[in-house]
Amino acid sequence: MRVDCEGCAGCCIDWRPVAPVPLDHERRGPRAPLDDTYNLVPLTRDEVRDFVEAGLGDVLTPRLWEAPPGEGVEIDGVEVAAIAGKPAFFVGMRKPPKPVAPFGLERTWLRACAFLDPDTLQCRIHDTEFYPDECAEYPGHNLVLGKETECERVERHHGGERLLGDAPPDDLHGLLLGPHALGAKVFVHPDPERLAGTIEHLKTRELTPEDRAEFVGVAVGSHPGSTEVDDDRASRARAKTLESESWAGEAVAAWDAVAGRLGSAADDAPDPDEVEVARGAPETPGWDVVRGDD
């Protein structure tokens, strides 16, 4: 598997506002997510824990799914997909609007991963201990499952060659499906009543820090292969998440405050370095360095 990511980052950006045709969410399984985030990356329990311990818990957000009537659990008047009668969810990284210029476009307001450098379109946590398996192995999981990749969608709609080799890697680690995902990537909230109000917040993009911390805590307190949750571990992770004041979380709030309409020109956007690097974001090397390494 070989990909050309320079000037792309289609897997990190919600580029639907600049796509010539409607794009569906890239997701697995039959359930529609309750949120409208494109390509939300599912993190493993250990990855969520590491983010929290590093003070980055404020950049995490949950995903839940709709369920047909009678097949889930009702919260805020919505039937939510459940396992053993309890809401199922995973945890990903927030995507605020940023001024980005993928695929040779002019700078445009599009939702992008909190860790994506808007200028270089490189990940600020690439090659660090926090880089998620799901990101490191993309688009390998799609290739194993026989699903179209974001690379191919970009090729089709914006030209270029992004997927340079379509043989999936032999050593994938993050592809957790079925029972193997339970408690390791797909989590179960033990108390649906504690989520009153949260589902409505999720659907309207108005999740509070307390809403997000509730799910992050449960994920950290989960046991792989089980629906059980360690209450003490979950409580500690919840509290630490609420204490988080990371550069990434602050940058999310800053971008939200100044962003224009999604899909509109971002010519007058603030300098990304002033929004992110000035708050402590790691700088990215640029593509000249990457090409030199190759």
C-alpha positions as CSV (number, residue, x, y, z in Angstrom):
1,M,0.0,0.0,0.0
2,R,1.4,3.4,-1.1
3,V,-0.3,6.8,-1.0
4,D,0.5,10.3,-2.0
5,C,-0.8,12.6,0.8
6,E,0.9,15.8,-0.3
7,G,-1.7,18.5,-0.8
8,C,-4.6,16.1,0.0
9,A,-5.5,15.1,3.5
10,G,-8.9,14.0,2.2
11,C,-9.2,11.5,5.0
12,C,-8.6,14.3,7.6
13,I,-10.9,16.9,6.1
14,D,-14.6,17.1,5.6
15,W,-14.5,18.1,2.0
16,R,-18.2,17.6,1.2
17,P,-18.8,21.3,0.8
18,V,-16.4,21.4,-2.2
19,A,-17.2,18.0,-3.6
20,P,-19.0,18.0,-7.0
21,V,-21.4,15.2,-5.9
22,P,-22.9,14.3,-2.5
23,L,-20.5,12.1,-0.4
24,D,-21.7,9.6,2.2
25,H,-20.0,9.1,5.5
26,E,-17.1,6.7,5.4
27,R,-18.3,4.3,8.1
28,R,-18.6,0.6,8.9
29,G,-21.8,-1.2,9.7
30,P,-25.4,-0.5,9.0
31,R,-26.1,2.2,11.5
32,A,-26.2,5.9,10.7
33,P,-24.2,8.1,13.1
34,L,-26.1,10.7,15.1
35,D,-23.5,13.3,14.5
36,D,-22.6,14.8,11.1
37,T,-18.8,14.5,11.3
38,Y,-17.1,13.1,8.2
39,N,-14.5,10.3,8.7
40,L,-14.4,10.5,12.5
41,V,-11.5,8.3,13.5
42,P,-12.3,5.6,16.1
43,L,-9.7,5.4,18.9
44,T,-8.9,2.4,20.9
45,R,-9.3,2.4,24.7
46,D,-5.6,2.6,25.2
47,E,-5.3,5.5,22.8
48,V,-8.1,7.4,24.6
49,R,-6.3,6.8,27.9
50,D,-3.0,8.1,26.5
51,F,-4.7,11.3,25.2
52,V,-6.3,11.8,28.6
53,E,-3.1,11.2,30.5
54,A,-1.2,13.7,28.2
55,G,-3.8,16.4,29.0
56,L,-5.4,16.1,25.5
57,G,-8.8,14.8,26.7
58,D,-10.5,18.0,25.7
59,V,-10.0,17.2,22.0
60,L,-11.9,13.9,22.1
61,T,-15.6,13.5,21.2
62,P,-18.1,10.5,21.1
63,R,-20.0,9.0,18.2
64,L,-23.3,7.1,18.7
65,W,-25.7,5.7,16.1
66,E,-29.4,5.6,15.3
67,A,-31.3,2.3,15.7
68,P,-34.6,1.2,14.3
69,P,-37.6,1.5,16.8
70,G,-37.4,-1.2,19.4
71,E,-33.8,-2.3,18.7
72,G,-32.0,0.2,20.8
73,V,-32.4,2.4,23.9
74,E,-34.4,5.6,23.8
75,I,-32.6,8.8,25.0
76,D,-33.9,12.3,24.4
77,G,-36.6,10.8,22.2
78,V,-34.0,9.1,19.9
79,E,-33.6,5.4,19.5
80,V,-29.8,4.9,20.1
81,A,-27.9,1.7,19.0
82,A,-27.2,-0.4,22.0
83,I,-25.4,-3.5,23.2
84,A,-27.1,-5.5,26.0
85,G,-29.6,-2.6,26.4
86,K,-26.9,0.0,26.9
87,P,-25.8,2.8,24.5
88,A,-22.9,1.9,22.3
89,F,-20.3,4.5,21.2
90,F,-16.8,5.1,20.1
91,V,-14.5,8.0,20.7
92,G,-12.8,10.1,18.1
93,M,-11.0,13.4,17.6
94,R,-12.8,16.7,17.2
95,K,-13.0,18.4,13.8
96,P,-13.4,22.2,13.9
97,P,-13.6,24.4,10.8
98,K,-10.2,25.4,9.6
99,P,-8.8,27.5,6.6
100,V,-7.4,24.7,4.4
101,A,-6.5,24.4,0.7
102,P,-6.6,20.7,-0.3
103,F,-6.5,19.4,-3.9
104,G,-5.1,22.6,-5.2
105,L,-8.1,24.7,-4.1
106,E,-7.9,28.2,-2.6
107,R,-8.1,28.4,1.2
108,T,-11.6,27.4,2.2
109,W,-13.4,26.9,5.5
110,L,-13.7,23.2,6.0
111,R,-13.9,20.9,9.0
112,A,-10.6,19.3,9.7
113,C,-9.0,17.1,12.4
114,A,-7.9,19.1,15.4
115,F,-4.4,17.9,14.8
116,L,-4.1,18.8,11.1
117,D,-1.8,21.7,10.3
118,P,-4.0,23.9,8.0
119,D,-0.9,25.2,6.1
120,T,1.0,22.0,5.3
121,L,-1.9,19.6,5.6
122,Q,0.3,17.4,7.7
123,C,-0.6,15.8,11.1
124,R,0.9,17.5,14.1
125,I,1.1,14.2,16.0
126,H,2.4,12.0,13.1
127,D,5.3,9.9,14.2
128,T,4.5,10.4,17.9
129,E,3.2,8.0,20.5
130,F,-0.3,9.6,20.1
131,Y,-0.7,8.9,16.4
132,P,-3.7,6.6,16.2
133,D,-3.4,3.1,14.6
134,E,-6.5,3.9,12.5
135,C,-4.6,6.9,10.9
136,A,-1.3,5.1,10.6
137,E,-2.9,2.2,8.8
138,Y,-5.3,4.2,6.5
139,P,-6.4,3.2,3.9
140,G,-5.4,-0.4,4.7
141,H,-8.6,-1.2,6.6
142,N,-10.7,-0.2,3.6
143,L,-8.5,-2.3,1.2
144,V,-8.9,-5.3,3.5
145,L,-12.7,-4.8,3.6
146,G,-13.0,-4.1,-0.1
147,K,-14.3,-0.6,0.5
148,E,-13.6,2.5,-1.6
149,T,-10.9,4.7,0.0
150,E,-11.0,8.5,0.4
151,C,-7.8,8.5,-1.8
152,E,-9.9,7.1,-4.7
153,R,-12.7,9.5,-4.1
154,V,-10.3,12.4,-4.3
155,E,-8.8,11.0,-7.5
156,R,-12.2,10.7,-9.1
157,H,-13.4,14.2,-8.2
158,H,-10.2,16.3,-8.1
159,G,-7.8,14.3,-10.2
160,G,-4.3,13.2,-9.4
161,E,-3.0,9.9,-8.2
162,R,-3.4,9.4,-4.5
163,L,-3.6,5.6,-4.0
164,L,-0.4,4.4,-5.6
165,G,-0.5,0.8,-4.4
166,D,-3.7,-1.1,-3.4
167,A,-2.2,-4.1,-1.7
168,P,-3.2,-3.9,2.0
169,P,-0.4,-4.2,4.6
170,D,0.1,-7.6,6.2
171,D,0.6,-6.3,9.7
172,L,-2.6,-4.3,10.5
173,H,-3.1,-3.7,14.2
174,G,-6.1,-1.4,14.5
175,L,-8.8,-3.4,12.5
176,L,-11.0,-4.5,15.4
177,L,-14.3,-6.0,14.2
178,G,-17.2,-7.8,15.9
179,P,-16.6,-9.1,19.5
180,H,-12.9,-8.1,19.3
181,A,-14.0,-4.4,19.2
182,L,-16.1,-4.5,22.4
183,G,-14.5,-2.6,25.2
184,A,-11.4,-2.0,23.0
185,K,-12.9,0.3,20.3
186,V,-16.6,0.1,20.7
187,F,-17.7,1.0,24.2
188,V,-20.9,0.6,26.2
189,H,-22.3,3.3,28.5
190,P,-23.5,1.7,31.7
191,D,-26.2,4.2,32.6
192,P,-28.4,5.7,29.8
193,E,-30.2,8.0,32.3
194,R,-26.9,9.9,32.8
195,L,-27.0,10.8,29.1
196,A,-30.3,12.8,29.2
197,G,-29.8,15.9,27.1
198,T,-26.5,14.6,25.6
199,I,-28.1,13.1,22.4
200,E,-29.7,16.4,21.5
201,H,-26.4,18.2,22.1
202,L,-24.7,15.7,19.9
203,K,-27.1,16.1,17.0
204,T,-26.8,19.9,17.1
205,R,-23.0,20.1,17.6
206,E,-23.5,21.6,21.0
207,L,-21.8,19.0,23.2
208,T,-20.5,20.4,26.4
209,P,-17.1,19.6,28.0
210,E,-19.1,17.6,30.6
211,D,-20.9,15.6,27.8
212,R,-17.6,14.7,26.1
213,A,-15.9,13.8,29.4
214,E,-18.7,11.4,30.3
215,F,-18.0,9.3,27.3
216,V,-14.2,9.6,27.5
217,G,-14.3,8.4,31.1
218,V,-16.4,5.4,30.3
219,A,-14.1,4.5,27.4
220,V,-11.0,4.6,29.6
221,G,-12.8,2.6,32.3
222,S,-13.9,-0.1,29.9
223,H,-12.6,-3.7,29.8
224,P,-11.7,-5.3,26.4
225,G,-14.1,-8.0,25.5
226,S,-16.7,-6.9,28.0
227,T,-19.4,-4.4,28.7
228,E,-18.2,-3.9,32.2
229,V,-16.8,-0.5,33.2
230,D,-14.4,0.2,36.1
231,D,-16.2,3.1,37.9
232,D,-13.1,4.4,39.7
233,R,-11.0,4.4,36.6
234,A,-13.8,6.1,34.6
235,S,-14.3,8.7,37.3
236,R,-10.6,9.6,37.3
237,A,-10.5,9.9,33.5
238,R,-13.7,12.0,33.5
239,A,-12.2,14.4,36.0
240,K,-8.8,14.6,34.2
241,T,-10.6,15.2,30.9
242,L,-12.6,18.1,32.4
243,E,-9.3,19.6,33.7
244,S,-7.7,19.5,30.3
245,E,-6.7,22.8,28.7
246,S,-4.6,21.7,25.8
247,W,-3.4,23.7,22.8
248,A,-5.6,21.5,20.6
249,G,-8.7,22.1,22.7
250,E,-8.1,25.8,22.9
251,A,-7.5,25.9,19.1
252,V,-10.8,24.2,18.4
253,A,-12.6,26.9,20.4
254,A,-10.6,29.6,18.6
255,W,-11.4,28.3,15.1
256,D,-15.1,27.9,16.0
257,A,-15.1,31.5,17.1
258,V,-13.7,33.0,13.8
259,A,-14.8,30.5,11.1
260,G,-16.8,31.5,8.1
261,R,-19.5,29.5,6.4
262,L,-18.3,26.0,5.6
263,G,-17.2,25.9,1.9
264,S,-16.7,29.7,1.8
265,A,-13.4,31.4,1.0
266,A,-11.0,31.8,3.9
267,D,-8.8,34.5,2.5
268,D,-9.1,36.6,5.6
269,A,-8.7,33.8,8.1
270,P,-6.1,34.2,10.9
271,D,-2.6,32.8,10.5
272,P,-2.8,29.2,11.6
273,D,0.5,29.6,13.4
274,E,-1.1,32.3,15.5
275,V,-4.0,30.1,16.4
276,E,-2.3,26.8,16.9
277,V,1.5,27.0,17.1
278,A,1.3,30.1,19.4
279,R,-0.8,27.9,21.8
280,G,1.8,25.1,21.8
281,A,1.0,23.0,18.7
282,P,4.0,21.1,17.3
283,E,5.1,22.4,14.0
284,T,5.1,20.1,11.0
285,P,8.2,19.5,8.8
286,G,6.7,20.4,5.4
287,W,6.7,18.2,2.3
288,D,10.2,19.1,1.1
289,V,11.5,17.2,4.2
290,V,9.2,14.2,3.5
291,R,10.3,14.1,-0.2
292,G,13.9,14.3,1.0
293,D,13.4,11.4,3.4
294,D,11.9,9.3,0.5
